[in-house]
Amino acid sequence: MNEQVKADAAASEECGCAPTPAERRAFWPSAKVTRRGAITVGALSAITLTAFGITAGSNAALAEPGYPSWDDVQRAKANEAAKGAEITRIEGLIQTLTQQAAAAEQAARVAGDEYYAAQQAYFEAADRADTLQTQADEQAKIADESSRKAGQVATQLYRTGGDQAALELFLSKSSDGADDLLSRLGSMDKLLEYNRTVADTAAAARDSAQHLSDQAKSARDERDRLQKIAEDKMVKAQAASDAAQAALDEKQNNLQTLQTQLAALKDTTTATVAGYQQGEAVRKAREAAEAEARRKAAEEAAKNNPGGGGGGGGGTGGSGSGAWRRPSGGRITSYYGRRHVQCTTGYCSSREHGGIDIANGCGAPIYAAHSGTVDFAGYNGGYGNYTRINHGGGIGTGYGHQSQFAVRRGQYVNAGQVIGYAGNTGNSFGCHVHFEVYVNGSRVDPYPFMTARGAL
């Protein structure tokens, strides 16, 4: 057991996913857990598990001491009654693992859908607040311009001298002089009428600007209210995703062994438990080698492609300059803004597209567009598997539809680092990454934003 702990610790250090000493003290003061468990154990509190219909007691029953060892299987195989009891026990463990994983996944989906709905409501409120404020600023500009014109007309009227012109007309003895003065008075009347029109325009624009400003303030208040709801839903969705991942890890770590042990107990041939155990060891070694190969491939891809993707036509060559990187190779298949709606039997795409879609094939690496801290990595409704990175200074980026994650919440990532892999999760019509950029919480068009930074 000590050797396994050392091996797990070494693996954690190598992949950079080990919890800090402070996290260890906060999450498990004296517990002994595997690396997989260490990543998500914070979400597996009794409160969280109970909320998902998974009690702390049932989870404790599935701790390592509760699983049968191969020695247990060997002893049970030698006694018919013990064998029957062990078969029942293992079948119960398999059923519990399967049920827990399914329940946790369903809970994560419910929480993720709630987060998605709250997040989209916030984005809509933020867009409305920005639109109203823009309209208010435009009306204020019209009011200022109209006031300036009205002032210019008043100045011109003062210079012309309306009262003096009327007196001259009264005293004039010359018809030519009178005609000239009448013309001057007519021009002044036109100026006065124009001035009244401009002044009315200024007053109306000023009233409209004030009304729109009041609406914008109310919209900002609503935006801020919805933001708090979305952030709360995000925390719950993250906890649910972590719990689902922990349950899945628990199942993956033990299900195959339990099934192999069950087959060994039910086998009536001369095959020995040692033979089954050897096959199990070979399987685990193969899985470990495949995982290591994937890890090295991801590292090599990040090293060879520091730009995090290729040009618009495809490929995997790097692009970008400075601290910003292209989030994926491949071509852009859908841009930000209004687009044609597509529908399947399950859902229809949104008419307003909040990001850009980049397609480079299923399983293609997705790269952090900029350095920062992952503040969400989990299931998020229509986004599917979604990662959000906080880059500081009010700037953030989001990556949707991933097939799997390569980072976790709270992890610091560098620009160009692999954070996940392109997939088809959530509301998606094919493998790609949906990439969004956030400025002070609001979505902005990623294309000009990234282009200005040399990353597209």
WORA-V860776 format. One record per residue. N is the residue number from 0. NEAR is the number of other C-alpha atoms within 8 Angstrom. Layout:
# WORA-V860776
N,NEAR
N,NEAR
This chain:
# WORA-V860776
0,4
1,5
2,6
3,7
4,9
5,8
6,8
7,10
8,10
9,8
10,9
11,11
12,9
13,6
14,7
15,6
16,7
17,11
18,9
19,6
20,6
21,7
22,8
23,10
24,9
25,7
26,8
27,7
28,7
29,5
30,5
31,4
32,6
33,8
34,11
35,8
36,11
37,11
38,10
39,12
40,12
41,8
42,10
43,11
44,9
45,8
46,6
47,12
48,13
49,10
50,7
51,10
52,7
53,12
54,9
55,10
56,6
57,8
58,9
59,7
60,7
61,10
62,8
63,5
64,6
65,7
66,7
67,9
68,6
69,9
70,7
71,8
72,15
73,9
74,8
75,13
76,10
77,8
78,8
79,8
80,7
81,10
82,13
83,8
84,8
85,10
86,11
87,8
88,8
89,11
90,9
91,8
92,9
93,11
94,8
95,8
96,12
97,9
98,8
99,10
100,12
101,8
102,11
103,15
104,12
105,8
106,11
107,14
108,11
109,8
110,12
111,16
112,11
113,11
114,14
115,12
116,9
117,13
118,11
119,8
120,9
121,12
122,10
123,8
124,13
125,13
126,9
127,10
128,13
129,9
130,8
131,12
132,11
133,8
134,10
135,15
136,9
137,9
138,12
139,11
140,8
141,10
142,14
143,9
144,9
145,12
146,11
147,8
148,10
149,12
150,8
151,8
152,11
153,9
154,8
155,8
156,12
157,8
158,6
159,8
160,8
161,10
162,6
163,7
164,12
165,10
166,8
167,9
168,11
169,6
170,6
171,9
172,6
173,6
174,7
175,6
176,10
177,11
178,8
179,8
180,12
181,9
182,8
183,9
184,11
185,8
186,8
187,11
188,8
189,8
190,10
191,10
192,8
193,8
194,12
195,9
196,8
197,12
198,11
199,8
200,10
201,14
202,9
203,9
204,12
205,11
206,8
207,10
208,14
209,9
210,9
211,12
212,11
213,8
214,9
215,14
216,9
217,8
218,12
219,11
220,8
221,9
222,12
223,8
224,8
225,13
226,11
227,8
228,9
229,12
230,8
231,8
232,13
233,11
234,8
235,9
236,16
237,12
238,10
239,16
240,14
241,13
242,16
243,13
244,10
245,13
246,12
247,9
248,10
249,10
250,11
251,8
252,8
253,8
254,10
255,8
256,9
257,10
258,9
259,10
260,11
261,11
262,8
263,12
264,11
265,7
266,7
267,5
268,4
269,4
270,9
271,7
272,10
273,6
274,8
275,12
276,9
277,8
278,8
279,10
280,8
281,8
282,8
283,8
284,8
285,8
286,8
287,8
288,8
289,8
290,8
291,8
292,8
293,8
294,8
295,8
296,8
297,10
298,9
299,8
300,8
301,12
302,7
303,7
304,12
305,12
306,15
307,22
308,17
309,16
310,14
311,9
312,7
313,10
314,10
315,12
316,11
317,14
318,15
319,12
320,10
321,6
322,7
323,15
324,20
325,19
326,12
327,16
328,19
329,16
330,11
331,10
332,8
333,7
334,10
335,12
336,10
337,7
338,8
339,5
340,8
341,6
342,8
343,6
344,4
345,5
346,7
347,8
348,8
349,7
350,9
351,8
352,11
353,10
354,15
355,15
356,12
357,15
358,14
359,14
360,9
361,11
362,9
363,10
364,11
365,13
366,16
367,17
368,12
369,11
370,11
371,12
372,12
373,16
374,10
375,13
376,14
377,12
378,14
379,15
380,14
381,9
382,14
383,14
384,16
385,15
386,12
387,12
388,13
389,12
390,12
391,7
392,4
393,10
394,12
395,13
396,13
397,13
398,12
399,12
400,19
401,17
402,13
403,9
404,11
405,8
406,9
407,9
408,9
409,8
410,8
411,8
412,10
413,9
414,14
415,17
416,11
417,13
418,11
419,13
420,14
421,19
422,14
423,15
424,11
425,11
426,12
427,9
428,5
429,6
430,14
431,15
432,15
433,13
434,14
435,14
436,13
437,13
438,10
439,6
440,9
441,9
442,11
443,11
444,12
445,12
446,10
447,7
448,9
449,12
450,9
451,7
452,11
453,12
454,13
455,12
